[in-house]
Amino acid sequence: MNQSTVINAGENIYKKSIKIVESLLEDNIYFHSKYSCLERQIVKRVIHATSDVNYADTMFFKNMPAEKTIELIKDKIAKNEPLKIVCDSEMTKAGISKNVNKKAVLNVYCFINHENLPESAGQTKSASAIKYAIGEIFPDIIVIGNAPTALLAVIDYCGELTKTSNYIPSLIIGMPVGFVGASESKTLLYENDMFNSIGNIGNFGGSSPAAAVMNALLSESL
């Protein structure tokens, strides 16, 4: 079996999966009324990645983030500039595919295992790592798929940076998972009018849905 056959088989499976997702959402009034056409494409990809249709009822899109991010990606492609993405975990980073949109140059970073990561009293390693990465990279997009403390750090630190350096990320994807702080951190992101953001309400989330959002945006930028 050659590589072309394998790729075509994968595409066929993906298309079949999306058809199944669409059938499951056919009678979901919230899904069809709440989200724009573009947002529905992103939600479907998240459901495909997780096999969890609950995302159709819990995702949020603040300040037209999908449209703005697709504009950004296309602009980066036109200028042959890299899209800088910072993640909170290696799993989230690994889930972002460079094959979805091969025209885009992706520079994806995770500093959780960085050798020069400073110690910060009272902060988790995830929070320290994401703050360090932001300060070093000044990324276009920040993707949080695991640690609620990292998302809280992003909201606080980026809020400070807008005052001191005029830096603000083009997009924050916030989908941390867990029973401690996950729901609260995502609610804070949703309620913050400063940032363009995509996330979900509740305890569930993870690297897979967070990366799926990024992959969907890359796919829709073709």
C-alpha positions as CSV (number, residue, x, y, z in Angstrom):
1,M,0.0,0.0,0.0
2,N,1.6,3.3,-1.1
3,Q,1.5,6.6,0.8
4,S,-1.2,8.1,-1.5
5,T,-3.5,5.2,-0.8
6,V,-3.0,5.5,3.0
7,I,-3.7,9.3,2.8
8,N,-6.9,8.8,0.8
9,A,-8.1,6.0,3.2
10,G,-7.5,8.4,6.1
11,E,-9.4,11.2,4.4
12,N,-12.3,8.9,3.6
13,I,-12.5,7.8,7.3
14,Y,-12.5,11.4,8.4
15,K,-15.3,12.3,6.0
16,K,-17.3,9.3,7.1
17,S,-16.8,10.3,10.8
18,I,-17.9,13.9,10.1
19,K,-21.1,12.6,8.5
20,I,-21.8,10.6,11.6
21,V,-21.2,13.6,13.8
22,E,-23.5,15.7,11.6
23,S,-26.2,13.0,12.0
24,L,-25.9,13.1,15.7
25,L,-26.3,16.9,15.7
26,E,-29.1,17.0,13.2
27,D,-31.8,17.7,15.9
28,N,-29.6,19.8,18.2
29,I,-31.3,23.2,18.1
30,Y,-28.7,24.9,20.2
31,F,-25.9,23.8,17.9
32,H,-27.6,25.1,14.8
33,S,-28.8,28.4,16.3
34,K,-25.9,29.3,18.6
35,Y,-22.9,28.9,16.3
36,S,-22.0,30.5,12.9
37,C,-21.3,28.2,10.0
38,L,-17.6,28.5,10.6
39,E,-17.9,27.8,14.3
40,R,-20.0,24.7,13.6
41,Q,-17.1,23.4,11.5
42,I,-14.8,23.8,14.5
43,V,-17.2,22.2,17.0
44,K,-17.7,19.2,14.7
45,R,-13.9,18.7,14.5
46,V,-13.7,18.8,18.3
47,I,-16.4,16.2,18.5
48,H,-14.7,14.1,15.9
49,A,-11.4,14.3,18.0
50,T,-13.1,13.4,21.3
51,S,-16.2,11.3,20.3
52,D,-18.1,13.6,22.8
53,V,-21.2,15.3,21.4
54,N,-21.5,17.4,24.6
55,Y,-19.1,19.9,23.1
56,A,-21.9,21.0,20.8
57,D,-23.6,22.5,23.8
58,T,-20.7,23.9,25.8
59,M,-18.2,25.7,23.4
60,F,-17.8,29.4,23.2
61,F,-16.4,31.8,20.7
62,K,-15.6,35.3,22.1
63,N,-15.1,38.3,19.8
64,M,-15.4,36.5,16.5
65,P,-12.1,34.6,17.1
66,A,-12.4,32.0,14.3
67,E,-12.8,34.7,11.6
68,K,-10.0,36.8,12.9
69,T,-7.6,33.9,13.3
70,I,-8.3,32.6,9.8
71,E,-7.5,36.1,8.5
72,L,-4.2,36.0,10.6
73,I,-3.2,32.6,9.2
74,K,-3.9,33.6,5.6
75,D,-1.9,36.9,6.2
76,K,1.0,34.9,7.6
77,I,1.0,32.6,4.6
78,A,0.9,35.5,2.2
79,K,3.9,37.1,3.9
80,N,5.7,33.7,4.4
81,E,5.9,34.4,8.1
82,P,5.7,31.7,10.8
83,L,2.6,31.4,13.0
84,K,3.9,31.3,16.5
85,I,1.9,29.0,18.9
86,V,2.6,28.4,22.6
87,C,1.1,25.3,24.3
88,D,0.9,24.3,28.0
89,S,1.8,20.7,27.5
90,E,3.8,18.4,25.1
91,M,0.5,16.5,24.4
92,T,-1.2,19.6,23.2
93,K,1.8,20.6,21.1
94,A,1.9,17.1,19.6
95,G,-1.8,17.2,18.6
96,I,-1.3,20.3,16.4
97,S,-0.7,18.9,12.9
98,K,1.6,20.6,10.5
99,N,0.0,18.6,7.7
100,V,-3.4,20.1,7.9
101,N,-2.4,23.3,6.1
102,K,1.1,22.8,4.5
103,K,1.1,26.4,3.3
104,A,1.3,27.6,6.9
105,V,4.7,27.7,8.6
106,L,4.0,26.7,12.2
107,N,6.5,27.3,15.1
108,V,4.9,25.5,18.0
109,Y,6.5,25.7,21.4
110,C,6.1,24.1,24.9
111,F,8.4,25.2,27.7
112,I,7.2,22.8,30.3
113,N,10.6,20.9,30.2
114,H,12.7,23.9,29.4
115,E,16.1,23.7,31.1
116,N,16.1,27.4,32.1
117,L,12.6,27.4,33.5
118,P,12.6,29.7,36.5
119,E,11.2,28.6,39.8
120,S,8.2,30.6,41.0
121,A,7.0,30.3,44.5
122,G,3.3,29.6,44.8
123,Q,3.0,28.7,41.1
124,T,2.6,25.3,39.4
125,K,5.2,24.3,36.9
126,S,2.6,24.7,34.1
127,A,1.9,28.3,35.1
128,S,5.6,29.1,35.3
129,A,6.3,27.5,32.0
130,I,3.5,29.3,30.1
131,K,4.4,32.7,31.5
132,Y,8.1,32.1,30.6
133,A,7.1,31.0,27.0
134,I,4.9,34.0,26.5
135,G,7.6,36.3,27.7
136,E,10.2,34.7,25.4
137,I,8.1,34.1,22.3
138,F,5.3,36.7,22.3
139,P,3.1,34.1,20.5
140,D,0.3,34.8,18.1
141,I,-1.8,32.0,19.6
142,I,-1.8,30.4,23.0
143,V,-3.3,26.9,23.4
144,I,-4.2,25.5,26.8
145,G,-5.3,21.9,26.8
146,N,-4.3,20.5,30.2
147,A,-3.6,22.8,33.1
148,P,-6.2,25.2,34.6
149,T,-3.4,27.0,36.4
150,A,-1.7,27.7,33.0
151,L,-4.9,29.3,31.7
152,L,-5.2,31.5,34.8
153,A,-1.6,32.5,34.3
154,V,-2.3,33.4,30.7
155,I,-5.2,35.6,31.6
156,D,-3.3,37.4,34.3
157,Y,0.0,37.7,32.5
158,C,-1.3,38.8,29.2
159,G,-3.5,41.3,30.9
160,E,-0.4,42.8,32.5
161,L,1.5,42.7,29.2
162,T,-1.2,44.7,27.4
163,K,-0.5,47.5,29.8
164,T,3.3,47.4,29.8
165,S,4.2,46.3,26.3
166,N,1.0,46.6,24.2
167,Y,1.3,42.8,23.5
168,I,-1.9,40.8,23.2
169,P,-2.3,37.4,21.8
170,S,-4.4,37.1,18.6
171,L,-6.2,34.1,20.1
172,I,-6.4,32.1,23.3
173,I,-7.7,28.6,23.1
174,G,-8.7,27.5,26.6
175,M,-9.8,23.9,27.2
176,P,-8.1,22.6,30.3
177,V,-9.5,19.5,32.0
178,G,-10.1,18.6,35.6
179,F,-12.2,18.9,38.7
180,V,-10.0,21.6,40.3
181,G,-10.0,25.0,38.6
182,A,-10.8,23.9,35.0
183,S,-14.4,25.1,34.9
184,E,-13.6,28.3,36.9
185,S,-10.6,29.2,34.6
186,K,-12.6,28.8,31.5
187,T,-15.5,30.9,32.9
188,L,-12.9,33.7,33.6
189,L,-11.7,33.5,30.0
190,Y,-15.3,33.6,28.7
191,E,-16.1,36.6,30.8
192,N,-12.9,38.5,29.8
193,D,-13.7,40.9,26.9
194,M,-10.1,41.7,26.3
195,F,-9.2,38.5,24.5
196,N,-10.3,36.7,21.3
197,S,-10.9,33.3,22.7
198,I,-12.3,29.8,22.0
199,G,-13.1,27.4,24.8
200,N,-15.7,25.3,26.5
201,I,-17.6,25.6,29.8
202,G,-17.3,22.8,32.3
203,N,-14.8,20.4,33.8
204,F,-14.1,18.4,30.6
205,G,-11.5,19.3,28.0
206,G,-8.0,18.3,27.3
207,S,-5.1,18.4,24.8
208,S,-7.1,16.6,22.1
209,P,-10.0,19.1,21.8
210,A,-7.7,22.0,22.2
211,A,-5.5,20.8,19.4
212,A,-8.5,20.0,17.3
213,V,-9.6,23.7,17.5
214,M,-6.3,24.7,16.2
215,N,-6.3,22.1,13.5
216,A,-9.8,23.2,12.4
217,L,-8.7,26.8,12.1
218,L,-5.7,25.7,10.0
219,S,-8.0,23.6,7.8
220,E,-10.5,26.4,7.3
221,S,-7.6,28.7,6.2
222,L,-6.9,26.6,3.1
